[in-house]
């Protein structure tokens, strides 16, 4: 079971990343760079993400780039 270590000034915590017992759908709010990456990670973990975006296009701040 992989773990990730999160260190703060006062404590160190270990958080389990085992999602084998957690399956289902997840809402991802906003389809900017962070939302798209989160949805991809959730798919890789076996979840079914649904992305909600208020704008007409996916990509958030990336949609303003020309090129």
KOLLUMSE-682085 format. One record per atom (N, C-alpha, C, O): residue number from 1; residue in one letter; atom name; x, y, z. Coordinates in steps of 0.02 Angstrom, whole numbers, always signed. Last residue first. Layout:
! residues N
<num NUM	residu A	atome CA	X X	Y Y	Z Z>
...
! end
This chain:
! residues 67
<num 67	residu X	atome N	X -105	Y +1507	Z -1523>
<num 67	residu X	atome CA	X -47	Y +1472	Z -1551>
<num 67	residu X	atome C	X -62	Y +1405	Z -1570>
<num 67	residu X	atome O	X -17	Y +1370	Z -1595>
<num 66	residu X	atome N	X -146	Y +1593	Z -1376>
<num 66	residu X	atome CA	X -152	Y +1589	Z -1450>
<num 66	residu X	atome C	X -93	Y +1549	Z -1475>
<num 66	residu X	atome O	X -37	Y +1556	Z -1451>
<num 65	residu X	atome N	X -227	Y +1559	Z -1225>
<num 65	residu X	atome CA	X -165	Y +1560	Z -1263>
<num 65	residu X	atome C	X -179	Y +1553	Z -1337>
<num 65	residu X	atome O	X -218	Y +1511	Z -1358>
<num 64	residu X	atome N	X -345	Y +1541	Z -1160>
<num 64	residu X	atome CA	X -330	Y +1610	Z -1181>
<num 64	residu X	atome C	X -266	Y +1614	Z -1221>
<num 64	residu X	atome O	X -250	Y +1667	Z -1249>
<num 63	residu X	atome N	X -355	Y +1412	Z -1116>
<num 63	residu X	atome CA	X -393	Y +1430	Z -1176>
<num 63	residu X	atome C	X -378	Y +1501	Z -1200>
<num 63	residu X	atome O	X -396	Y +1518	Z -1256>
<num 62	residu X	atome N	X -286	Y +1398	Z -997>
<num 62	residu X	atome CA	X -252	Y +1377	Z -1058>
<num 62	residu X	atome C	X -290	Y +1400	Z -1121>
<num 62	residu X	atome O	X -260	Y +1405	Z -1174>
<num 61	residu X	atome N	X -374	Y +1429	Z -895>
<num 61	residu X	atome CA	X -326	Y +1481	Z -915>
<num 61	residu X	atome C	X -288	Y +1462	Z -979>
<num 61	residu X	atome O	X -261	Y +1506	Z -1012>
<num 60	residu X	atome N	X -484	Y +1306	Z -950>
<num 60	residu X	atome CA	X -474	Y +1362	Z -905>
<num 60	residu X	atome C	X -427	Y +1414	Z -932>
<num 60	residu X	atome O	X -437	Y +1440	Z -987>
<num 59	residu X	atome N	X -515	Y +1188	Z -1016>
<num 59	residu X	atome CA	X -447	Y +1211	Z -1016>
<num 59	residu X	atome C	X -433	Y +1270	Z -972>
<num 59	residu X	atome O	X -375	Y +1285	Z -958>
<num 58	residu X	atome N	X -663	Y +1183	Z -1118>
<num 58	residu X	atome CA	X -620	Y +1154	Z -1066>
<num 58	residu X	atome C	X -551	Y +1185	Z -1071>
<num 58	residu X	atome O	X -530	Y +1206	Z -1125>
<num 57	residu X	atome N	X -783	Y +1314	Z -1149>
<num 57	residu X	atome CA	X -728	Y +1270	Z -1170>
<num 57	residu X	atome C	X -692	Y +1241	Z -1109>
<num 57	residu X	atome O	X -691	Y +1272	Z -1056>
<num 56	residu X	atome N	X -880	Y +1395	Z -1094>
<num 56	residu X	atome CA	X -897	Y +1359	Z -1155>
<num 56	residu X	atome C	X -844	Y +1308	Z -1177>
<num 56	residu X	atome O	X -858	Y +1265	Z -1219>
<num 55	residu X	atome N	X -886	Y +1378	Z -911>
<num 55	residu X	atome CA	X -868	Y +1410	Z -975>
<num 55	residu X	atome C	X -886	Y +1367	Z -1034>
<num 55	residu X	atome O	X -904	Y +1308	Z -1027>
<num 54	residu X	atome N	X -912	Y +1295	Z -805>
<num 54	residu X	atome CA	X -961	Y +1346	Z -821>
<num 54	residu X	atome C	X -948	Y +1379	Z -889>
<num 54	residu X	atome O	X -994	Y +1405	Z -920>
<num 53	residu X	atome N	X -898	Y +1121	Z -789>
<num 53	residu X	atome CA	X -865	Y +1183	Z -809>
<num 53	residu X	atome C	X -918	Y +1234	Z -829>
<num 53	residu X	atome O	X -964	Y +1217	Z -867>
<num 52	residu X	atome N	X -868	Y +969	Z -712>
<num 52	residu X	atome CA	X -917	Y +1023	Z -719>
<num 52	residu X	atome C	X -879	Y +1088	Z -734>
<num 52	residu X	atome O	X -833	Y +1106	Z -698>
<num 51	residu X	atome N	X -836	Y +801	Z -747>
<num 51	residu X	atome CA	X -809	Y +868	Z -744>
<num 51	residu X	atome C	X -864	Y +919	Z -756>
<num 51	residu X	atome O	X -903	Y +913	Z -804>
<num 50	residu X	atome N	X -837	Y +655	Z -658>
<num 50	residu X	atome CA	X -880	Y +697	Z -700>
<num 50	residu X	atome C	X -856	Y +768	Z -691>
<num 50	residu X	atome O	X -854	Y +794	Z -635>
<num 49	residu X	atome N	X -739	Y +506	Z -644>
<num 49	residu X	atome CA	X -749	Y +577	Z -632>
<num 49	residu X	atome C	X -797	Y +608	Z -682>
<num 49	residu X	atome O	X -798	Y +590	Z -741>
<num 48	residu X	atome N	X -740	Y +361	Z -577>
<num 48	residu X	atome CA	X -773	Y +388	Z -636>
<num 48	residu X	atome C	X -786	Y +463	Z -624>
<num 48	residu X	atome O	X -839	Y +481	Z -597>
<num 47	residu X	atome N	X -588	Y +276	Z -523>
<num 47	residu X	atome CA	X -649	Y +315	Z -512>
<num 47	residu X	atome C	X -679	Y +336	Z -579>
<num 47	residu X	atome O	X -647	Y +330	Z -631>
<num 46	residu X	atome N	X -466	Y +214	Z -539>
<num 46	residu X	atome CA	X -526	Y +174	Z -545>
<num 46	residu X	atome C	X -591	Y +210	Z -532>
<num 46	residu X	atome O	X -644	Y +179	Z -530>
<num 45	residu X	atome N	X -353	Y +290	Z -545>
<num 45	residu X	atome CA	X -366	Y +257	Z -481>
<num 45	residu X	atome C	X -430	Y +215	Z -482>
<num 45	residu X	atome O	X -447	Y +184	Z -432>
<num 44	residu X	atome N	X -362	Y +349	Z -669>
<num 44	residu X	atome CA	X -309	Y +300	Z -658>
<num 44	residu X	atome C	X -319	Y +260	Z -594>
<num 44	residu X	atome O	X -295	Y +204	Z -588>
<num 43	residu X	atome N	X -466	Y +439	Z -642>
<num 43	residu X	atome CA	X -476	Y +384	Z -689>
<num 43	residu X	atome C	X -425	Y +329	Z -678>
<num 43	residu X	atome O	X -442	Y +270	Z -679>
<num 42	residu X	atome N	X -396	Y +526	Z -556>
<num 42	residu X	atome CA	X -453	Y +488	Z -530>
<num 42	residu X	atome C	X -469	Y +429	Z -576>
<num 42	residu X	atome O	X -483	Y +374	Z -552>
<num 41	residu X	atome N	X -305	Y +581	Z -646>
<num 41	residu X	atome CA	X -280	Y +541	Z -590>
<num 41	residu X	atome C	X -336	Y +497	Z -562>
<num 41	residu X	atome O	X -326	Y +439	Z -547>
<num 40	residu X	atome N	X -394	Y +651	Z -730>
<num 40	residu X	atome CA	X -352	Y +598	Z -758>
<num 40	residu X	atome C	X -326	Y +552	Z -702>
<num 40	residu X	atome O	X -325	Y +491	Z -711>
<num 39	residu X	atome N	X -448	Y +743	Z -639>
<num 39	residu X	atome CA	X -492	Y +693	Z -671>
<num 39	residu X	atome C	X -451	Y +636	Z -700>
<num 39	residu X	atome O	X -472	Y +578	Z -696>
<num 38	residu X	atome N	X -332	Y +818	Z -609>
<num 38	residu X	atome CA	X -367	Y +780	Z -556>
<num 38	residu X	atome C	X -411	Y +726	Z -586>
<num 38	residu X	atome O	X -412	Y +670	Z -561>
<num 37	residu X	atome N	X -307	Y +876	Z -734>
<num 37	residu X	atome CA	X -257	Y +830	Z -705>
<num 37	residu X	atome C	X -290	Y +788	Z -650>
<num 37	residu X	atome O	X -276	Y +728	Z -646>
<num 36	residu X	atome N	X -423	Y +953	Z -745>
<num 36	residu X	atome CA	X -409	Y +902	Z -795>
<num 36	residu X	atome C	X -358	Y +852	Z -768>
<num 36	residu X	atome O	X -366	Y +792	Z -778>
<num 35	residu X	atome N	X -409	Y +1039	Z -635>
<num 35	residu X	atome CA	X -466	Y +994	Z -640>
<num 35	residu X	atome C	X -455	Y +938	Z -689>
<num 35	residu X	atome O	X -475	Y +881	Z -677>
<num 34	residu X	atome N	X -291	Y +1110	Z -667>
<num 34	residu X	atome CA	X -295	Y +1068	Z -608>
<num 34	residu X	atome C	X -351	Y +1018	Z -610>
<num 34	residu X	atome O	X -342	Y +961	Z -590>
<num 33	residu X	atome N	X -327	Y +1178	Z -789>
<num 33	residu X	atome CA	X -271	Y +1131	Z -786>
<num 33	residu X	atome C	X -275	Y +1084	Z -725>
<num 33	residu X	atome O	X -263	Y +1024	Z -732>
<num 32	residu X	atome N	X -509	Y +1174	Z -781>
<num 32	residu X	atome CA	X -445	Y +1206	Z -795>
<num 32	residu X	atome C	X -390	Y +1155	Z -789>
<num 32	residu X	atome O	X -403	Y +1095	Z -785>
<num 31	residu X	atome N	X -642	Y +1140	Z -759>
<num 31	residu X	atome CA	X -602	Y +1102	Z -807>
<num 31	residu X	atome C	X -540	Y +1139	Z -828>
<num 31	residu X	atome O	X -520	Y +1136	Z -887>
<num 30	residu X	atome N	X -735	Y +1127	Z -610>
<num 30	residu X	atome CA	X -693	Y +1168	Z -654>
<num 30	residu X	atome C	X -648	Y +1123	Z -697>
<num 30	residu X	atome O	X -619	Y +1074	Z -672>
<num 29	residu X	atome N	X -748	Y +998	Z -502>
<num 29	residu X	atome CA	X -775	Y +1064	Z -516>
<num 29	residu X	atome C	X -721	Y +1105	Z -551>
<num 29	residu X	atome O	X -667	Y +1116	Z -523>
<num 28	residu X	atome N	X -785	Y +836	Z -518>
<num 28	residu X	atome CA	X -727	Y +881	Z -523>
<num 28	residu X	atome C	X -755	Y +948	Z -544>
<num 28	residu X	atome O	X -783	Y +955	Z -599>
<num 27	residu X	atome N	X -861	Y +708	Z -427>
<num 27	residu X	atome CA	X -872	Y +771	Z -463>
<num 27	residu X	atome C	X -807	Y +812	Z -460>
<num 27	residu X	atome O	X -779	Y +822	Z -407>
<num 26	residu X	atome N	X -853	Y +534	Z -448>
<num 26	residu X	atome CA	X -826	Y +593	Z -414>
<num 26	residu X	atome C	X -839	Y +653	Z -457>
<num 26	residu X	atome O	X -830	Y +651	Z -518>
<num 25	residu X	atome N	X -916	Y +369	Z -419>
<num 25	residu X	atome CA	X -912	Y +430	Z -459>
<num 25	residu X	atome C	X -888	Y +488	Z -416>
<num 25	residu X	atome O	X -900	Y +490	Z -356>
<num 24	residu X	atome N	X -818	Y +228	Z -365>
<num 24	residu X	atome CA	X -879	Y +264	Z -378>
<num 24	residu X	atome C	X -867	Y +326	Z -420>
<num 24	residu X	atome O	X -815	Y +333	Z -452>
<num 23	residu X	atome N	X -733	Y +149	Z -231>
<num 23	residu X	atome CA	X -748	Y +152	Z -302>
<num 23	residu X	atome C	X -813	Y +191	Z -311>
<num 23	residu X	atome O	X -858	Y +187	Z -269>
<num 22	residu X	atome N	X -626	Y +110	Z -117>
<num 22	residu X	atome CA	X -666	Y +169	Z -133>
<num 22	residu X	atome C	X -677	Y +173	Z -208>
<num 22	residu X	atome O	X -634	Y +198	Z -244>
<num 21	residu X	atome N	X -539	Y +8	Z -97>
<num 21	residu X	atome CA	X -605	Y +0	Z -67>
<num 21	residu X	atome C	X -651	Y +59	Z -82>
<num 21	residu X	atome O	X -710	Y +57	Z -63>
<num 20	residu X	atome N	X -425	Y +53	Z -163>
<num 20	residu X	atome CA	X -457	Y -8	Z -186>
<num 20	residu X	atome C	X -527	Y -18	Z -157>
<num 20	residu X	atome O	X -569	Y -49	Z -188>
<num 19	residu X	atome N	X -343	Y +159	Z -140>
<num 19	residu X	atome CA	X -412	Y +176	Z -156>
<num 19	residu X	atome C	X -451	Y +113	Z -177>
<num 19	residu X	atome O	X -505	Y +119	Z -207>
<num 18	residu X	atome N	X -215	Y +204	Z -40>
<num 18	residu X	atome CA	X -249	Y +144	Z -64>
<num 18	residu X	atome C	X -322	Y +160	Z -76>
<num 18	residu X	atome O	X -360	Y +173	Z -29>
<num 17	residu X	atome N	X -135	Y +297	Z +15>
<num 17	residu X	atome CA	X -160	Y +312	Z -52>
<num 17	residu X	atome C	X -196	Y +251	Z -82>
<num 17	residu X	atome O	X -206	Y +248	Z -142>
<num 16	residu X	atome N	X -127	Y +361	Z +180>
<num 16	residu X	atome CA	X -131	Y +303	Z +136>
<num 16	residu X	atome C	X -162	Y +324	Z +69>
<num 16	residu X	atome O	X -209	Y +363	Z +67>
<num 15	residu X	atome N	X -16	Y +473	Z +248>
<num 15	residu X	atome CA	X -83	Y +466	Z +220>
<num 15	residu X	atome C	X -83	Y +408	Z +171>
<num 15	residu X	atome O	X -42	Y +407	Z +125>
<num 14	residu X	atome N	X +68	Y +522	Z +389>
<num 14	residu X	atome CA	X +68	Y +474	Z +335>
<num 14	residu X	atome C	X -4	Y +464	Z +312>
<num 14	residu X	atome O	X -48	Y +449	Z +353>
<num 13	residu X	atome N	X +139	Y +675	Z +446>
<num 13	residu X	atome CA	X +82	Y +630	Z +440>
<num 13	residu X	atome C	X +92	Y +582	Z +381>
<num 13	residu X	atome O	X +122	Y +600	Z +331>
<num 12	residu X	atome N	X +226	Y +765	Z +566>
<num 12	residu X	atome CA	X +232	Y +728	Z +503>
<num 12	residu X	atome C	X +175	Y +678	Z +501>
<num 12	residu X	atome O	X +164	Y +641	Z +550>
<num 11	residu X	atome N	X +219	Y +931	Z +638>
<num 11	residu X	atome CA	X +206	Y +859	Z +636>
<num 11	residu X	atome C	X +222	Y +830	Z +568>
<num 11	residu X	atome O	X +229	Y +867	Z +519>
<num 10	residu X	atome N	X +263	Y +1065	Z +630>
<num 10	residu X	atome CA	X +255	Y +1033	Z +695>
<num 10	residu X	atome C	X +250	Y +957	Z +691>
<num 10	residu X	atome O	X +274	Y +922	Z +736>
<num 9	residu X	atome N	X +277	Y +1103	Z +497>
<num 9	residu X	atome CA	X +325	Y +1127	Z +545>
<num 9	residu X	atome C	X +323	Y +1088	Z +610>
<num 9	residu X	atome O	X +374	Y +1078	Z +643>
<num 8	residu X	atome N	X +242	Y +953	Z +404>
<num 8	residu X	atome CA	X +228	Y +1022	Z +423>
<num 8	residu X	atome C	X +280	Y +1043	Z +474>
<num 8	residu X	atome O	X +324	Y +1003	Z +491>
<num 7	residu X	atome N	X +243	Y +836	Z +274>
<num 7	residu X	atome CA	X +277	Y +864	Z +332>
<num 7	residu X	atome C	X +256	Y +936	Z +342>
<num 7	residu X	atome O	X +253	Y +975	Z +295>
<num 6	residu X	atome N	X +176	Y +692	Z +218>
<num 6	residu X	atome CA	X +164	Y +764	Z +218>
<num 6	residu X	atome C	X +195	Y +792	Z +281>
<num 6	residu X	atome O	X +174	Y +775	Z +337>
<num 5	residu X	atome N	X +204	Y +554	Z +118>
<num 5	residu X	atome CA	X +224	Y +588	Z +180>
<num 5	residu X	atome C	X +212	Y +663	Z +172>
<num 5	residu X	atome O	X +237	Y +694	Z +124>
<num 4	residu X	atome N	X +103	Y +425	Z +61>
<num 4	residu X	atome CA	X +136	Y +488	Z +48>
<num 4	residu X	atome C	X +148	Y +523	Z +114>
<num 4	residu X	atome O	X +107	Y +520	Z +160>
<num 3	residu X	atome N	X +110	Y +251	Z +19>
<num 3	residu X	atome CA	X +93	Y +306	Z +64>
<num 3	residu X	atome C	X +129	Y +368	Z +42>
<num 3	residu X	atome O	X +180	Y +365	Z +8>
<num 2	residu X	atome N	X +45	Y +102	Z -55>
<num 2	residu X	atome CA	X +88	Y +161	Z -57>
<num 2	residu X	atome C	X +63	Y +214	Z -9>
<num 2	residu X	atome O	X +3	Y +222	Z +2>
<num 1	residu X	atome N	X +42	Y -58	Z +0>
<num 1	residu X	atome CA	X +0	Y +0	Z +0>
<num 1	residu X	atome C	X +45	Y +62	Z +0>
<num 1	residu X	atome O	X +80	Y +74	Z +49>
! end
